Each structure stands twice: as C-alpha cells, then as structure tokens.
Amino acid sequence: MDVQGRTSVSESVFQSLAEIALKDIENIVSSTKKGPFSGFTRIFERYLPQVTVRREDMHEDGFGEVAYELKLAVVYGVNIPEMAEKIREKIVEVVEGITGYKVKQVDIVVDRIVEPRELENEAPAAQNGAKKPEGV
C-alpha cells in the first residue's frame, strides 16, 4: 500500500518519552523508582526532572530532529559523567526507536545533589500524612 501523508509527533510526546526513559536510570530522583526509595519519591516533586524539548524541521523522509535539555536532581555520590552518558544513550534508544526522529542533542544540567538521608528523613513524615517543612 502506497498511501501518502505526513506523520508528526508533538513535543509533549517527546517530553513524555524522555521522562519514561529517565525512570530506568538509577540515582536520578523521579516520580517512580526502583530501589531503596521506591514509593517515596512521589513526594519529592521539587526534585523531579524538568524536560525541555526542541523539535526541528522535518526532513524529506517525514521525520525530523529533536533536542533536549534535562534539569535533574541526582543522589549524592553518583558519577555524573557516567550517568549523563547512560541518560543520553537511553533517550536516543527510546526516542529514535519509537518515533523515527533523530535525537540531535541531549543537554544535561545537574541542578541539585540530594543526599540519601534527605529522602529518608522526609519519607517517614510523608507516609504519616505530615506536611513537608516549609522552604525545604
């Protein structure tokens, strides 16, 4: 079947794909995680990744390029260059595999280091229904 038409993917889809890919990377604080802080990280909204997407012009094949800027909070002790490489590889794998768009660039800004005890200290309070302290 040779039906013509244009396929486009919205920026919100690219943003969602990056957020999903980040959940598979350890030592990044995200909305759902595996490991010692599983179930707690939903309460730490101020640590959640911020994903900015720039979709660029379409090519003749109907697909274009996409660039990302990610602002992340990471757990203290993580090797940032190794983590950044894993993030880039995972985003390229997911986005290119699902959308057909080429990932041109993934800029990563680590804007916060979170000590594990910060998460541990806040988790019991949140489980008990207590409010988070102001300004934390």
Beta strands, then each sheet from edge to edge (+ up, - down):
strand 1: 50-55
strand 2: 65-75
strand 3: 102-114
sheet 1: 1+ 2- 3-
end
